[in-house]
Amino acid sequence: MKIPIRPAAIGVLLLVFFLIPVCSQAQEPIDTPRKVLIKTPVIYPALARSINIHGVVKVEAVISPNGTVKSVTVKGGHPILTQSAVTAVGHWKFEPATHETREVIEIKFDEQ
């Protein structure tokens, strides 16, 4: 027994298989790193300097559309160095964007 295929059913199938995947891809924003406009210098903690602690602190900053930092979360690094990195990045100013973004930032602490 043959099942008749209606033009409306073909249209729905075409919509599902071709149009919906294209639309969902077009709506995903492409995240590129935002440029830092004002970068507050990171202060090397005196305790870390005195006991020769150095390394990298990795933080994630949530940046509002106007470029101000909303929050900073530590992702890794020596505990003595992290607070200094969080404080500095919290004062940075980024270029404006159309939406809120998350930036992963690495701060290097080394004896100079």
C-alpha positions as CSV (number, residue, x, y, z in Angstrom):
1,M,0.0,0.0,0.0
2,K,1.3,3.4,-1.0
3,I,1.3,6.3,1.5
4,P,0.6,9.6,-0.3
5,I,3.2,12.3,0.5
6,R,1.6,15.7,0.8
7,P,3.5,18.9,-0.2
8,A,3.0,20.3,3.3
9,A,4.8,17.3,4.8
10,I,7.7,17.8,2.5
11,G,7.8,21.5,3.5
12,V,7.9,20.6,7.1
13,L,10.7,18.1,6.6
14,L,12.7,20.6,4.6
15,L,12.2,23.1,7.4
16,V,13.4,20.7,10.1
17,F,16.4,19.4,8.3
18,F,17.7,22.5,6.6
19,L,16.4,25.8,8.0
20,I,16.4,25.1,11.8
21,P,20.1,24.1,12.0
22,V,21.2,27.2,9.9
23,C,19.2,29.5,12.2
24,S,20.6,28.0,15.4
25,Q,24.1,28.4,14.2
26,A,23.6,32.0,13.2
27,Q,22.4,33.0,16.7
28,E,25.4,31.8,18.5
29,P,27.8,34.7,19.3
30,I,31.4,34.3,18.4
31,D,33.4,35.1,21.5
32,T,36.7,36.8,20.9
33,P,38.8,38.3,23.6
34,R,37.9,41.8,24.5
35,K,40.6,44.4,24.5
36,V,41.7,45.8,27.9
37,L,41.4,49.6,27.8
38,I,42.6,50.3,31.4
39,K,44.8,47.8,33.1
40,T,45.5,48.4,36.8
41,P,48.9,47.0,37.6
42,V,49.1,43.8,39.8
43,I,50.9,44.3,43.1
44,Y,53.3,41.5,43.9
45,P,52.5,40.7,47.6
46,A,55.4,41.4,50.0
47,L,55.0,38.0,51.7
48,A,55.3,36.2,48.3
49,R,58.4,38.3,47.4
50,S,60.0,37.6,50.8
51,I,59.6,33.9,50.6
52,N,60.3,33.7,46.8
53,I,56.9,32.6,45.7
54,H,56.2,33.1,42.0
55,G,54.0,31.6,39.4
56,V,50.8,32.1,37.4
57,V,47.3,32.9,38.7
58,K,44.4,32.1,36.4
59,V,41.2,34.0,36.8
60,E,37.9,34.2,35.0
61,A,36.3,37.7,34.8
62,V,32.7,38.4,33.9
63,I,32.5,41.6,32.0
64,S,29.4,43.6,31.5
65,P,28.5,45.1,28.1
66,N,29.8,48.5,29.1
67,G,33.3,47.0,29.8
68,T,33.3,47.0,33.6
69,V,34.2,43.8,35.5
70,K,31.2,42.4,37.3
71,S,33.0,39.5,39.1
72,V,36.3,37.7,39.2
73,T,36.7,34.0,40.0
74,V,40.0,32.2,40.7
75,K,40.6,29.2,38.5
76,G,44.1,28.4,39.7
77,G,47.3,29.7,41.3
78,H,49.1,30.0,44.6
79,P,46.8,31.2,47.4
80,I,49.2,34.0,48.5
81,L,49.1,35.4,44.9
82,T,45.4,35.1,44.1
83,Q,44.0,38.0,46.1
84,S,46.3,40.5,44.4
85,A,45.3,39.2,41.0
86,V,41.6,39.3,41.8
87,T,41.9,42.9,43.1
88,A,43.8,44.1,40.1
89,V,41.6,42.5,37.4
90,G,38.5,43.7,39.3
91,H,39.6,47.3,38.5
92,W,40.3,46.7,34.8
93,K,38.2,48.3,32.1
94,F,37.4,46.5,28.8
95,E,36.1,47.7,25.5
96,P,32.3,47.8,25.2
97,A,30.5,44.9,23.6
98,T,26.9,44.0,22.8
99,H,26.6,41.4,25.4
100,E,28.2,40.1,28.7
101,T,31.4,38.1,28.2
102,R,33.7,35.9,30.2
103,E,37.4,36.3,29.8
104,V,40.1,33.9,31.2
105,I,43.1,35.9,32.2
106,E,46.5,34.7,33.3
107,I,48.6,36.9,35.7
108,K,52.3,36.0,35.9
109,F,54.1,36.8,39.1
110,D,57.9,36.5,38.8
111,E,60.9,38.2,40.5
112,Q,62.1,41.1,38.4
